[in-house]
């Protein structure tokens, strides 16, 4: 579905469009947007081992399967044969692993009409009253330098896990012949369904030929049909006529008719995924380039769309097909936390030899008390990384810890993790990351000193090193560094990061520096100074036949061995925040001491020696 589409599709919304909608003042469905880190949910190896060739080439359809499992429906674009080119793959798994229970069905759509060289589908709508499951189908007609896609409706049978074709739903205003003559493509995506007020809606870009004879499209258009009519016809194996929104009415036929641009002036929607929220409005996640996704919201799902909010950019990856999924038992219920699943190729070009399924957790922080999140500076002796997530690259270790608000609060501004070039990760309060790559939202920082204890943070850089970091000192702790500006005021904390680092030979748990062969695998927080109910921890070492073994002790004399440093103070009993029990474990075969959970993190052969205390996870 990716053939030659980006160069044309992403022109969407940059062109003047007749009949633009006048938006009402929006009621926010998702304010204070926080974007979590990328998580791989299906590896390339797992995908290939299951025979999922060219998967997932559409947005997902997700249905609850019971017992915490879900069925995921998407196109396997290269899994064809016996007269068909694509299959709809039905996999079963969890929200963290959509293929944990394997492939349930891999088969083409039943009854596809002739004349198409691509046919498949993904997103679904399950009617709670009748149990009927509708599926969005995407069909294509290809030509030498592009393709023409249209939307169709299918009916999915959960018993057989097969989809049957029902009929056309919507086409671009432009004809296939017009798009082909312009050497362009018309990709309507695989939109999701939203049900409201007795109608079923779908959102898509609409393509047409403008007054000058050129290629043009809307940023977003919408079509609908009466829900009862759609369900009644589907029960009899038929489709119904849908209509596009045009100039305040719903009389324009969805097949070939004109439509109003309901997001005038916005960037083009590549495979938009619009869903209804528990608040009653709609959310829209879409691609605006092969690396960037954005989010908008609407109170009514038709006109009142907000300006796009950046979600993330992966500058070295190719991202496609966003799918919004709720976090609960019913994935169609989208609340203030939801996942965005997406396909990622491991490079800037589409490449089915290396494709992964990813997800990110999105949080709407408006009107919610979410506490704080640690902002940690990591060093390797030369370079820095400042982020809320552990840095796993070899040689990096935490050196400073501050706190950000985890949600939007009065007097705060969002803090973003950005990247310039291949290596320079830096902090910014600019939503566009100052023209560089947007990675994720870290939290919110105060613009002026709050009532709670705080510290000013300055962004520093060393010229010629392509390295940025934060410091509490105006001199940046380095005479060669340049203080670029004050970022804001972070909340102070008494805690320090306490990490477990692994090398090829042993594990090292410390709040201090490590050598270049160690990389962080776990991180907790302990107190940096003595607090009520805490016990001191010491970093110790001794020599073994395999080299130096590092270990943690509550004894100041390190049990008669070498004392390296005081590490901090750990809580002796569980508290409201210190909830992670840390046990000292020993692996005799490796002469290796480390800290882990009650099962020693599942390390085979490790023996639990005793509880050291409770850390903040």
N, C-alpha and C positions, 0 to 999 in steps of 0.2 A: 504493500500500500504506500510505500515511501517513494515510489519512482517519480523523480523529477518534480516533487510537489512543493518543496520549501521555497524555491525561488519565486514561485507564483503565488502560492497560498498565503504567504506572510506579507504580501502587499495589502492584504485585507485591512480595511479600516483607515487606510491612508489616502483614500480617494473620496471625492465628493459624491454623496449618494442622495438621490431624490427621496423625499418622504422620510426624513430622519425623525425619530421619535423625540418628543420633548419630555425629558425625565422629570418626575416629581421629586420633591425633597426626600432622599432616602432615609429609611429607618435601618440602622446598621444591623446586619445579621452576624457579623464577625468583626469586632473592633479589637485593637490591641493584639494583632496577629503575631503569634510566635511559631517559628518553624524549627522543628527538631532536626537532628542529624540524619543523614542518609543511612538506611539499614538494608542490607541485602536479604531478601526473603527467598529467592530461588537463584542458585548459582548457575553459571553456564554449564558446569559439569552435571548438575542435577537435571537440568533441562534436557541435555543431550541424552543422558542415561534413560530417560523416559520416552524417547522418540518424539519429543516436542519440537519438530523442525519448524523454524520460522514462527516461534511462539514467544510472547503473545503479541500478535499483530493488530490488536484492537484494544480498546478499553475493556475492562473486565465487566462481566455480569456476576454478581455474588448473591448466593442464596443460602440461608441457614440450613444445615443438614442434621442438626441435633448433636448433643454431647460435645458442644464446643467446637464442632467441625462445620465447614462451609464448602459448598460447591462453587468453583470458579469457572466461568465460561469465557472463552476467548478464542480467536482464530489461530490455528497453526497453519501459517501461510504456505509452507513448503511440504505439508503432510497431505499430499494428494494421491491420486491414482484411480484407475478404473473409470476414467472419463471425467474426473473432477480435479480441480487444482488445489482447493483448500478444504480443511476440515475445521469443525468447531470442536475444540478440546474441552472436555469437562474433567477438571481435576478436583480432588478433595483434599482438604487440609485445614490448617488453622490460619488465623490472621497473620501469624508470624512465619508460617511455612505453608503456602497454598498447595503444595504437592506432597505433603507428608504422607497421605494415604494413596498416592499414585494417581494414574489416569483412569477415570471411570468410563470414558467414552471418547473416541476419536473418529468422527464421521462427518460427512458433508451435510448441508441443508437438504432436506427432502423437498423435491418439487421446484427447484430453482428454474426460472424460465431460461430459455435459450438466448444466446446472443451476448452473454457476459463471460469475461475471462477471469473474474475474481468474484467470489461470493462467500460471505461469512458474517458472523455477528458476535456481539459481546453483551452489552448492557441489557438488563432485564427489568421488568415490572411484574411483581406478583400481586394479584388482587386478593386482599385478605378475605373477602366475602365468598368468592367463587373458587379460589385457588388457581385460576388461570394464570399462566406465566407467559407474558409477551416478551419477545426478544427483538432488539434493534438489529437489522441486517444492513450491511454495506455491500453494494454491488458495483463493479467497475467494468467499463469498456475501454480498452487500451488502444493507443495508436503509437506511432513511431517515437514521438517526443513528448508524450503526456498521457493523461487518462481522464475519463469522465466518470464521476461517481454519483450514485443515487441512493436514497434511503428507502428501505422496504421493511415490512413487518413480518415477523415470524412468531410461531407459537411453540413454546418449549414444553416438552413432556417430561416431568421429573422422574417418571417411572422408567421410560426407555432411554432418557437422556438424549433424545433426538429433537431437532428443531424442524418444523414444517413451514414452508413458505406460505404466506397468506396474501400478500399483494403489495403494490407500491405505496409509499408513504409521502415522499417529497423528492423533488428534483430541483436543480438550479433553474433560475429563470432563463439562463442561456442554454441553448441546445448543445448537444455533443458536437455538431458540425461547426458551430461558432467557436467553441473552445478549441477544437482541433485546428481551425483556420488561424487562430491566434497563437498556435504552438505553446499552449498553456495546459494547465491541469485544473480540474475542479474537484477538490477533496472536501466532501461534506462531513467527513469523520464518522464516528460511531457514537452518536449522542445518547445520553441517558434520558429516561422518562421522568417527568415530574407530574404528579396528580394534584389538582387543586380545583375546588369549586365545580366539581362535576366534569372536568375536562382533563385530558391527558396532553401534556406539552412536550415538545422536543425543541432543542436549540442548536443552531448550525450556522455556518457562513453561507451566504447565498451569492451566486456568481452571475454576472450579467455583462453585456457589452454596453459601454457608456456612449454618450452622445457623440464623442469623437471617434467611435469605432474601436476603442481600446478595451483591454481586459480590466474588469473591476469587480469588487465584491463588497458585501457588507461586513462590518466587524462582527455582528451577531444578528441573526434573524430567528424567528420563532414561529412554529406551527402548532395547531391543536386540533383535536377531535373530541366529541362527546365520549366520555369514558364508558358510559353504559352501551353506546352504539358499538364502540370498539370491542368490548367484551362479548356482546351478543353475537357480533359477526364472527369473532374468533372462535366462539363455541361451535359455529357452523363451518369452520374452515375457510372463512372469507375475511377480506379487508374492507375498510370504509374509506371515504374521501376525507382528507385532512385539508385544512386551510391555513394560509400564512396570515400573519398580522400585517396589515397595510393601512397606514394613515388613520389609525383609530378604530378600524374594523377588522373583521375576520372573514371577509368574503373572497379573498384572493386564493385561487386553487393552489394547493401545495405542490402539485405536479405542474411545473412550468410557469407558475404565477409570479407576480412581483411581490416584494416584501419591504417592510420598513427596517432600516438599520436602528436597532434598539440600543446600540452603544456607539453613537456617532463620535468620530474623532479618536477612538481607541485603536490600539494596534490589533492586528489580525488574530482571529481565533483559529488556531490549528488544533483540531480535535478537542473542541470545548466539551467539558463535562459539567453540566448544570444539574444540581440536585436540590430537593426541598429540605429545609432545615426544621428542627424541632421548634424553632421560634416562629415558623409559619412562612418565612420568606424563602429565598433561594441563594445558593452559593454557586459560583462558576469558577472552575479551575481550567486553565488552558495553557497551551504552549504559545509563545510569541517568537520563539526561535528554537533551534535544535538543542539549545542548552538552558533555556530559561522558561520557568512556569510563573504565572501570576494568578492572583485571586481577585474576584469582584463579588459583590453581594447585592441583592435586590429585595426590597420589601414585598413586592408582588410577583417577582419572577418574570416580569414583562418589560417594564419601562424604567424603574428607578434603580438602575445599576450604578454602583459606586465606581469611582476611578480605580484602575487596577493597582493592586498592592503586590510588589515583588515577593515571591515565595523563595525561590532559590535559583542559582545558576551553577551549572557544573561545566566550567570552561573547557575541560579536556574530555568531556563525554558527550554522547548524543542521547537525549532524553525524548521519549515519545509516549503518547496515549495515557494521559492522566486519568485516574479513576478515584473518585471520592468514596470512601467506605467508612461507615460508622464503626465505633469501637466496641459495641455491645453485641448481644445475642442476635439482634436483627440489624444487619449491616446497612439496611436502607434508612435507618433512623440516624440522622446526622445531627449531633449536638454540638457543644462547645469544644469538644475534642474529636478529631477525626483523622483518618489516614488518607494520604494521597499515594496511591500505588502508581508505578510507571515502569515502562521498559527502558533499559539503559544499555546502549552499546558502548563497549569499552574503547572508545576512540571518537574522533569527531566525524566519522563517516558511519553510515549504517552498515553493520557487518554481522550476519547471522552466525558467524563462526565464534563470536564472543558476545553473547547477549545475556543480560541478567534482569531479574525482576527486583525492583527496589520499592521502598516506601519511606515516607516521612510522616511523623506525627505533627499535626497542625493544631494549635490551641488558640481559641478565641478568649483572650484574658479579660475582656470587658466585665466589669461588675463582679469580679471574682477575687478572692483572697488566696493567692498562690504562694505566699511566702517569698523566700529569697533563693538565689542560685549562686554558687561560688564561681567567681571569675579568677582563673589561675594563670599566672605567668610561668611559662616553662622555658628553661634555658638549656643549651648544650655546651656552654662555654664560649660560643661565638654568636649563635643565632638565638632567636626567641620565637615562641608561639604563645599568644594570649587567647584563651578560649575557655568555655565552660566544660568541655569534654576532655577526657584523658588524652594525652598525646602519646601515641604508641611508637613513634619513630625512634629508632635506636639513639641512645645518648641524651635524650631530653629528660629533664626532671623538673618538678615544680619548685619555684623559688619564692613566689609571692601569692597571697590569696586575699581577695576582696569579695564583697557580696553585691550582687545586683538584685533589683526587684524582679521576681519571676513573671509578674504581670504588670500591665499598664497602671500607673498611679498618677494622681495630680502632681505636677512638678517634675515629671520624668520624661525622658525621650528614649526611644528604642536604640539599642546598641547592636550593630551588625558585625558579623565576621565576614571579611572580604579577602580577596586574593588578587595581588598584582603579579603578573607573570607566573612562573612555575612554582616559586618558593615563598614569596613575600606575603604571608598571611598577616592581616592587620585589622584593627578595630576602627569602626567609623559609625557616626550617627547619621550619615546620609543614606537614604533608602536606595540610592543608585550606586552605593559603594564608590562614589567619586569617579564613576565611569569604568570601574574595574569589575571583577567578578564577585557576585553575591553568593555567599555560601550558606548562611543561616542566621536566624535571630538568636542573640545570646541572652537578652534580658533588657531591663530598663534602668537607666542611670539618672540621677538627679541633676538638674541644670544648675541648681544652687544648693548650698549646704542645707540638708534636712534637719529636723529636730533630733533624730537619732545620730549617734557618733558616726562620722564619715571622714573621708579623706579625698583630696583632690587627686585626680589621675591625669597625667600628661602623656600625650602621644609623642614618642621620640623615634628618631631614625639616625642611623649612621650612614652618611653619604658614601655611595659607592658599594655598599654592602647589600642593598636590597633587603633590608631588615627593619621592621617596625616593632616597637614594644611599648608597654605602659610603665610609667614610673610615678612614684609619689613625690619625686624631687624635680624641681624646676631645672636643675642641671643635668637630669637624665642619668646620673650615676656614671657618666662617661664624658670626659672633656672633648671627645671627638664627635659626640652626638649632638643632634639638633632637636630642640624642643619645638615641635610643630604647632601645638595648641593644647589647651586644656579640653579633655573630652567631657568631663563632668565630675560629679562627686559620688563615689561608691561608698556603700556602707562598710564600716570597719568590722573586723572579726578577730576573735582570739584564736581561731582555728588555723591549723596548717594541714596541707595535703600529706597524706601518709600512703605510700604506694608500694605495690609489689611489682618488681621488675624481674624479667626472665632473660637469661642468656642461654647459650647452647648447653651449658653445663650446670647451672644452678639458679636458684631464685633468691632475690635480695629484697627485703622489705625495709624501707627507710623513708624518712621525711627529708633526707639530705640528697647530695649529689651522687650520681653513679657514673661509671665509666662508659665508654662509647659502645661496648658490646651488649649493654642491657637496654631493654625496651619495656615500657610500662604495660602491664596487663590488667591491673586492678588498682582502684584508688578509693581510699576512705579519707575521713578527716578526724583528727584528734586535736586536743587543745595544745596551743603553743606555750601556755603558761599554766601553772597549777590552778585548778578550779576545785570547788567543793565536790567530793565524791570521785576524784580522779587519782590514778596511780601513775607514777613515772615509768616511762619505757626507755630502754637503752639499746643502742645499736652496738653489736658485738661481732667478733670474728674469731676464727681459729683455722689452723692449717690442716688439710686433709690430704690423703694420697692423690686427690684430684684437683688440689689447689685450695684457695681460700673459700671458706664457707661463712656466710654472713647469717646472723640470727638475732632475734629480739629477746630481751630478758627484762624482767621487772626488778632484777637485782643490780645495784649500782656497780658491783664488782664483776658483773658479767659471768657469774658462776665460776670465777677463777680464770677466765680467759681474757682476751684482749677487748678492752672497751674502746669503741670508736667515737661515739657521740651520744649525747642525750637526744632522744627522738621527739619527745613531747609527753603529754599526759593523756591516758585513756580512761574512760569511765569504768568504774569497778562493777557497776550494775546497769541494767537497761534504763534508759531515760526516754522521754518523749521523742527526742531527736537521735540519740545514740542507740540505734536499734540493731546494729550489725555486730553479732558476736564474732570475735576473732580468736581462733584457737591456734596454738603453736603446734605445728606438725613436723614430722621428721621422716625423711625417705632414706633408709639405711643404705640402699644400694648406690645412691648418688651422694651420700654424705651431705644431705641437703636439708636445711631447716627453712621453714616458711610459715606464713600465717594464712589461714583460710577458714572456711566454715566448718561446721561440725563433722562433715564428711571429708575434710581436707580437700575440698573442691574436686573430689573424685579422682585424685592422683593415685594411681594403682601402686600399692605397696607402701603408701604413706601411713604413718602411725600418729594418732593424735596424742599430744603430750599434756595439754592442759589449756584452760580458758585464760586468755590474757586480759580480756575486758571487752567493752562495747565501744565501737566507733560510729561516727555519723556516716551513713552511706552517701 
